[in-house]
Amino acid sequence: LKAGGVAGVCVDLILFPLDTVKTRLQSPQGFRKAGGFRGIYAGVPSTAIGSFPNAAAFFITYENVKSLLQHSSTSYLTPATHMVAASLGEVVACLVRVPSEVVKQRAQVSPSSSTLRILSHTLYNEGIQGLYRGYKSTVLREIPFSLVQFPLWESLKELWSWKQGHVVDSWQSAVCGAFAGGFAAAVTTPLDVAKTRIMLAKAGSSNASGNVLAALGGIWRTQGLSGLFAGVVPRMAAISLGGFIFLGTYEKTRQLLL
């Protein structure tokens, strides 16, 4: 809980400006109208509050499920174990992440409005379900992401450990995390764009229904391949750096606590 929480806070606050740029590139009104480079820290209170419990929930689930499954599986099933553990971790973590993400993204494209005002406006107009708009699309983005990132991260650590004859250091784990995160970010960008459009859609619009395939189809028809991969560069940069900080900090904090 502590290691995951510390890692989550570090990466979310350090890389927040890149996340804002990515969100504005993906927003339906376009980068300039969404705020451009102004108010780059808009929405940061939502992230600051949600990052610790979000990351802690993920790693508690991930480590416990991984430990449980490894006792009853053979070595060649290890990647599948990591996939299942990461997927379940994301499902649990998204219960915390999605409300925080909804408020954060709406603040990022409306830098003149405060986080508290956006939260109260969302609750007043849409209720609690408004804060969970995009839960399904977030889970559908995070599970494929985790299916790529975590088995790749674990495999790279094992390979590096085998080559040098001892368990990887925390900085080596961070390097593996950066590579795994960047690759996973690139291939799942269309799902991230769909999630952003659903969260930012006006209540009552077609995207507000949360249909991921419909959102992807709409983006493809209006903007083509470039629309589906909007924000891919800042997303890859943020998640590569995020993977380095997040997984490296997690390993280091865990080693210190254990």
N, C-alpha and C positions, 0 to 999 in steps of 0.2 A: 504493500500500500504506500509506504513512504517513498520507496525508490521510484515507483511509477509516477506518483504525484509530483515529486521534485523534477523528474525528467519532463513531465508534461508542462509544468509552469515555465521551465527554462526555455523550451523550444517554442511554445506559443507566443511568449512575450518578445523573444529575440527576433523572431521571423514575422511578426505581425504586419509590418509594412509590405512585405512581399505578398502576403495573403490578401491584403487590401487591393493591391494592384491587380492580382489575379481575379478577384471577385468583380472588380469594375470592368475588366476586359470581357468577362463572361456575361455581364448584365445586359438585359434586352435594350436599354437606352444607349448603350455604348460607353466607352471609357471616359470621354470628356464630360458628357452630361451626368454621369454617375459620380463625378467629383474630380476626375483626373488625379493629379498628385496632391490635391488639397486634402487637409484633414486625414492624413495617412494613418493616424491612430484612432480614427472613429470606430467605436464599437469595442475598444480594448477592455473596458470594465467587464463586459459579458464574458470575454475570453479569460480574464484574470480570475473570475469567480468559478467558471466551469472547468478550467484546465486540470486542476488537481484531482477532483473527484472523477473526472472523465478518464484520465490516464490511470489512476489508481484502480478504478473498476475494471479497465481492460486487463491490466497486468495480474490482478488477483485472479480473474477468471482464466486468463491464458496459462499462468503457471500451474494453477490447480488442475485444470483439465489436462494439460500436458503431462503432469506428474501421474495423474490417474490413468491415462491411456498408455503411457510408456511401460507401466507395470504389466500390462496384459497384451503388449504387441511386440513383434519381432523387429529387428533393426531395419529391414527393408521397408517397413511401414512407417518409419520415423517421419518422412515428409508429410504423409497423410495425417499423422498425429499433430504435427505443427499446424497444418491447414485447418483441422477441426477445432483445435484450441484457439487459434487466431480468429476464426469465424465466430465462435461463441463469445469470445472476448469483445468483438465488435458489436454484436447484438446487444450485450449488456451495457457497454460503454455508450452506445448511441442513445440510451434512455436519458443520459446526462448531457451528451454532446449536442443533440438536435435542438433543444430549446435555446441553448447558448449560441449555437450556430445561426439559428433563425434571427435572433436579436442582433447578433454581430454583423451578419451580412446586410441586414436592412439598415443598420447604422453606417456601414461602409459605403453604401450607395446614396445615403442621405446625411452627409457630414454635418449639416446644419442642425439636425435633430439629436438630442441627447439619447443615450442608451436607455435611461429610465423612461423617457417619453415614448420611445418606440416600444418598450416592454408594455407599458400601460395601454398604449393604443392598440397593440396586438391583442391583449387580453380583453379589452373593451369590445373590440369589433369581431373577434374570432373565438374568444374563450381559450381554454387550455389547449384545445385541439389545434388552435392557430400556432402555438409554440411547437407542436409536433408535426406541423406541415413539412413534408419532405422526409419523415422518418424512414419510410419504405425506400425512397430513392437514396437516402444516405446509407442505409444498410446494404442496398444493392450496389453502391459504389465501394463501400468499405470492405465487404466480403471478398470480391475479386481482387481488390488491392492487397488485402492480407494474405490471400491465397498465393499471391506472387511474392510479396515482400518477406514474410516471415520464414517460409521454407528456404528461400534464397539466402536470407541472412544467416540462418542456422547452418546451412550447407557450406557457405563461405567461411564461417567461423571454424567448422570442423575441418575443412580443407587446409586452412591456414594453420590450425593447431597441429594437424598431422605433419605438415611440411616443416614446421619449426621444432616439433618434438615436445611441445608443452601447450597448455591452454592459452588462448589469445588474451592479450592485455585489454584493458577497457578501450584504449585508443584504437587498437586493431579491430575490436568489435564495432567501434564507431565508424571506421572506414567501410567495413562490410555493410553496415546499416545505411550508409550514404549511397553506396552503389545499388543495394537492393531497393531502397526507397525511390531513387531517381528512376529506375527502370519500371517499377510498379506504377509510379506517378504518370509516366508517359503513356502506358497502355490503357490506363483507366480514366484519362482526361475526358473523353466524351460523357462518361457517367457523371463526372464532377460538374460538367457544364449543365447537364440535365437537372442535377440536384440544385444548382444555383438558380436556374430559371424557375423551378418549382417553388423554391423558398421565397423568391422575389416577386412572384406573380401576384397580381391583384386578386383579392377575394372574389370568387365567382367566375374567374376566367378559366379557360380550358386547362392551362398548366397548373392551376391551383388544385385541381383534382388529384394531382400526384401521380399521374400515369407517366412512367418513365419512357416507355416506348413511344407514346404520343409526343412527348417533349423532344426526344431524339429525332423523330420524324419531322417535326416542325422546324427544328434547327437545320436539318439536312436540306429541306425544301427551300428555306429562305437564305441560308448562308453557306450551304455545302460543307465540304470537308474542313475548310478553315474555321467555320463556326463550331463544328464539333470539337476542334482542338484549340479553341480560343483559350488563351492564358496558359498554354502548355509549357512555355519557357519559364515564367515565374513559378508555375506549379512544380516543375521539375527541380528548379533551383531551390525553392523553399523546402521541398520534401527531401532532397538530397542533403542539404544542410541540416534539415530537421532530423533526418535519420541519423546523421553523424552526432548531433547534440543529444537527441532523444534516447537512442539506444546506447550511446556511449555513457551518458549521464546515468541511465538506468543501471548499467552494468557496474559502474564505479560506485554509485550509492549503495547498490546491493552488496558489493564486496565489502564496503566499509561497515555496513550494518551487520553483516553476517560474520 
